[in-house]
Amino acid sequence: CSGGHISGYNQLYKGGAIREAACLAHLRRKIFDVHDGQPTELSTTAMAGIQAIYRIEEEIRGLPPAERLAARRSRTRPLVLALRRQLMRQGKGLSRHADIAKAFAYGTKRWRAFNRFLYDGQLEPDNLIAERAIRGFTVGRRNWLFSGSFAAAERSAVVLSIIETCKLCGVDAEAYMADVTERIQNDWPASRWDELMPWNWARRQEMPLPLAA
């Protein structure tokens, strides 16, 4: 789910094997930045349209893909079409150098990609879930440039991946790594590795260590 066409990613979409799903939150952010600095009737109407789309998404979040798709077709699609008409109609009367015109142009140029979630109930309208998931280590990415060696950088990547996976599973990462390390040291059987995954992990009293031979 991208924020729009970036030259480095354009090659991915050639041939049609991969289709771009643009991030509606990026469009909302561009319009909001203009609206926040100098609100106008145009920006107010556009923000209201996008917020209406998000209110529906809040209602249907977590439902099966088929139900989300049905809701989007009946309720969201008319809102999206109305928003498109507004962006195209009102954008034509603006100077292309105006900030709000640039924000509207960003949306119209990528409209098919922004619409992708309307035709697939498994897709989200934006990429915010993934962005929030990686925020914990991306905010310190400059620090990761000084790992000392390639091997150390790889180890850092593994540890960070474990930590973020634990967060997603509602697991205390420090307790998890300490417990799993001890189990491995005590010859945890290879046939039961799956039990040590964060999504299957249980505390020691619930998962006895294997007895030494």
C-alpha positions as CSV (number, residue, x, y, z in Angstrom):
1,C,0.0,0.0,0.0
2,S,1.8,3.0,-1.2
3,G,1.4,6.8,-1.0
4,G,1.5,7.1,-4.8
5,H,3.9,6.5,-7.6
6,I,7.5,6.7,-6.7
7,S,10.0,6.2,-9.5
8,G,11.8,3.4,-7.5
9,Y,8.7,1.3,-7.3
10,N,7.2,1.9,-10.8
11,Q,9.0,-1.2,-12.1
12,L,7.0,-3.4,-9.7
13,Y,3.7,-2.6,-11.4
14,K,4.8,-3.4,-14.9
15,G,3.1,-6.5,-16.3
16,G,0.2,-6.3,-13.9
17,A,1.4,-9.1,-11.6
18,I,1.5,-6.6,-8.8
19,R,-1.1,-3.9,-8.5
20,E,-0.6,-0.7,-6.6
21,A,-3.0,0.1,-3.6
22,A,-2.4,3.7,-2.7
23,C,-2.7,5.0,0.8
24,L,-5.8,7.2,1.3
25,A,-4.2,8.6,4.5
26,H,-1.5,10.2,2.4
27,L,-4.1,12.1,0.4
28,R,-5.9,13.0,3.6
29,R,-2.7,14.3,5.1
30,K,-1.9,16.5,2.0
31,I,-5.3,18.1,2.1
32,F,-5.3,18.4,5.9
33,D,-1.9,20.2,5.8
34,V,-3.4,22.8,3.5
35,H,-6.7,23.0,5.5
36,D,-4.9,23.3,8.8
37,G,-2.9,26.3,7.6
38,Q,-5.6,28.1,5.7
39,P,-9.1,26.4,5.8
40,T,-11.4,27.1,2.8
41,E,-14.7,25.8,1.7
42,L,-12.9,23.5,-0.7
43,S,-10.6,21.9,1.8
44,T,-13.4,21.7,4.4
45,T,-15.6,19.8,2.0
46,A,-12.8,17.5,0.9
47,M,-11.9,16.7,4.5
48,A,-15.5,15.9,5.3
49,G,-15.8,13.5,2.4
50,I,-12.7,11.6,3.4
51,Q,-13.7,11.5,7.1
52,A,-17.1,10.0,6.0
53,I,-15.2,7.2,4.3
54,Y,-13.2,6.5,7.4
55,R,-16.2,6.4,9.6
56,I,-17.6,3.6,7.5
57,E,-14.2,1.8,7.7
58,E,-14.3,2.1,11.5
59,E,-17.7,0.4,11.6
60,I,-16.7,-2.5,9.4
61,R,-13.1,-3.1,10.7
62,G,-12.6,-6.7,11.6
63,L,-15.5,-8.1,9.6
64,P,-15.0,-10.8,7.1
65,P,-13.7,-9.6,3.7
66,A,-16.9,-10.4,1.9
67,E,-18.9,-8.2,4.3
68,R,-16.5,-5.4,4.1
69,L,-16.6,-5.5,0.3
70,A,-20.4,-5.4,0.3
71,A,-20.4,-2.4,2.7
72,R,-17.9,-0.6,0.6
73,R,-19.8,-1.2,-2.6
74,S,-23.1,0.1,-1.2
75,R,-22.0,2.8,1.1
76,T,-18.4,3.9,0.4
77,R,-18.3,3.9,-3.4
78,P,-20.9,6.7,-3.7
79,L,-18.8,8.8,-1.3
80,V,-15.6,8.1,-3.2
81,L,-17.2,9.0,-6.5
82,A,-18.5,12.3,-5.0
83,L,-15.1,13.1,-3.7
84,R,-13.6,12.5,-7.2
85,R,-16.1,14.7,-8.8
86,Q,-15.2,17.4,-6.3
87,L,-11.5,17.1,-6.8
88,M,-11.8,17.3,-10.6
89,R,-14.4,20.0,-10.8
90,Q,-13.0,22.4,-8.2
91,G,-9.4,21.6,-9.0
92,K,-9.9,23.0,-12.6
93,G,-10.7,26.4,-11.3
94,L,-7.6,26.7,-9.2
95,S,-4.1,27.9,-10.1
96,R,-1.9,24.8,-10.4
97,H,0.5,26.5,-8.1
98,A,-2.0,26.7,-5.3
99,D,-1.3,24.3,-2.4
100,I,-4.8,22.9,-2.4
101,A,-4.7,22.4,-6.2
102,K,-1.5,20.4,-5.7
103,A,-3.2,18.2,-3.1
104,F,-6.2,17.6,-5.4
105,A,-3.9,16.8,-8.3
106,Y,-2.1,14.2,-6.1
107,G,-5.4,12.5,-5.7
108,T,-6.7,12.6,-9.2
109,K,-3.5,11.4,-10.8
110,R,-3.5,8.2,-8.6
111,W,-7.2,7.7,-8.4
112,R,-7.3,4.1,-9.6
113,A,-4.7,3.1,-7.0
114,F,-6.7,5.0,-4.3
115,N,-9.8,3.0,-5.3
116,R,-8.3,-0.4,-5.0
117,F,-9.7,-1.1,-1.6
118,L,-13.3,-0.7,-3.0
119,Y,-12.8,-4.0,-5.0
120,D,-11.0,-6.2,-2.5
121,G,-12.4,-6.7,1.0
122,Q,-9.0,-7.9,2.2
123,L,-7.3,-4.5,1.5
124,E,-7.2,-1.5,3.9
125,P,-7.8,2.0,2.6
126,D,-4.5,3.0,3.9
127,N,-1.1,1.8,5.1
128,L,-1.4,3.1,8.7
129,I,-1.4,-0.3,10.4
130,A,2.0,-1.3,8.8
131,E,3.4,2.2,9.5
132,R,2.5,2.0,13.2
133,A,3.9,-1.5,13.4
134,I,7.4,-0.4,12.2
135,R,7.4,3.1,13.9
136,G,9.2,1.7,17.0
137,F,12.4,1.0,15.1
138,T,12.2,3.4,12.1
139,V,12.4,6.4,14.5
140,G,15.8,5.2,15.4
141,R,17.0,4.1,12.0
142,R,19.9,6.5,12.0
143,N,21.3,4.6,15.0
144,W,21.0,1.3,13.1
145,L,23.6,2.6,10.6
146,F,26.3,2.2,13.3
147,S,26.0,-1.5,14.1
148,G,29.7,-2.1,13.7
149,S,29.5,-4.9,11.2
150,F,27.1,-6.5,8.7
151,A,26.6,-9.5,11.0
152,A,25.7,-7.2,13.9
153,A,23.2,-5.4,11.7
154,E,21.6,-8.7,10.8
155,R,21.4,-9.6,14.5
156,S,19.8,-6.3,15.2
157,A,17.2,-6.9,12.5
158,V,16.4,-10.3,14.0
159,V,15.9,-8.9,17.5
160,L,13.8,-6.0,16.3
161,S,11.6,-8.3,14.3
162,I,11.1,-10.5,17.3
163,I,10.2,-7.5,19.5
164,E,7.7,-6.1,17.0
165,T,6.1,-9.6,16.5
166,C,5.8,-9.9,20.3
167,K,4.0,-6.6,20.4
168,L,1.5,-7.7,17.7
169,C,0.8,-10.9,19.7
170,G,0.5,-9.1,23.0
171,V,3.6,-10.8,24.4
172,D,6.2,-9.3,26.7
173,A,9.2,-9.3,24.4
174,E,11.8,-9.4,27.2
175,A,10.1,-12.2,29.1
176,Y,9.6,-14.1,25.8
177,M,13.3,-13.9,24.7
178,A,14.6,-14.8,28.2
179,D,12.2,-17.8,28.4
180,V,12.9,-19.1,24.8
181,T,16.6,-18.7,25.2
182,E,16.5,-20.9,28.4
183,R,14.4,-23.5,26.7
184,I,16.8,-23.7,23.7
185,Q,19.8,-24.0,26.1
186,N,17.9,-26.9,27.8
187,D,17.6,-28.9,24.6
188,W,14.1,-28.0,23.6
189,P,13.2,-30.6,20.9
190,A,13.3,-29.4,17.4
191,S,10.0,-31.1,16.6
192,R,8.3,-28.6,18.9
193,W,9.9,-25.3,17.6
194,D,6.4,-24.1,16.5
195,E,5.4,-23.9,20.2
196,L,8.1,-21.3,20.8
197,M,6.8,-18.8,18.2
198,P,5.4,-15.7,19.8
199,W,1.8,-16.4,18.7
200,N,2.0,-19.9,20.4
201,W,4.2,-19.1,23.3
202,A,3.0,-19.6,26.9
203,R,4.7,-19.0,30.2
204,R,7.1,-21.6,31.7
205,Q,4.6,-22.9,34.2
206,E,2.2,-23.6,31.3
207,M,4.8,-25.2,29.1
208,P,7.1,-27.5,31.0
209,L,10.7,-27.7,29.9
210,P,11.7,-31.1,28.5
211,L,13.4,-33.4,30.9
212,A,17.1,-34.0,30.2
213,A,17.9,-37.4,29.0
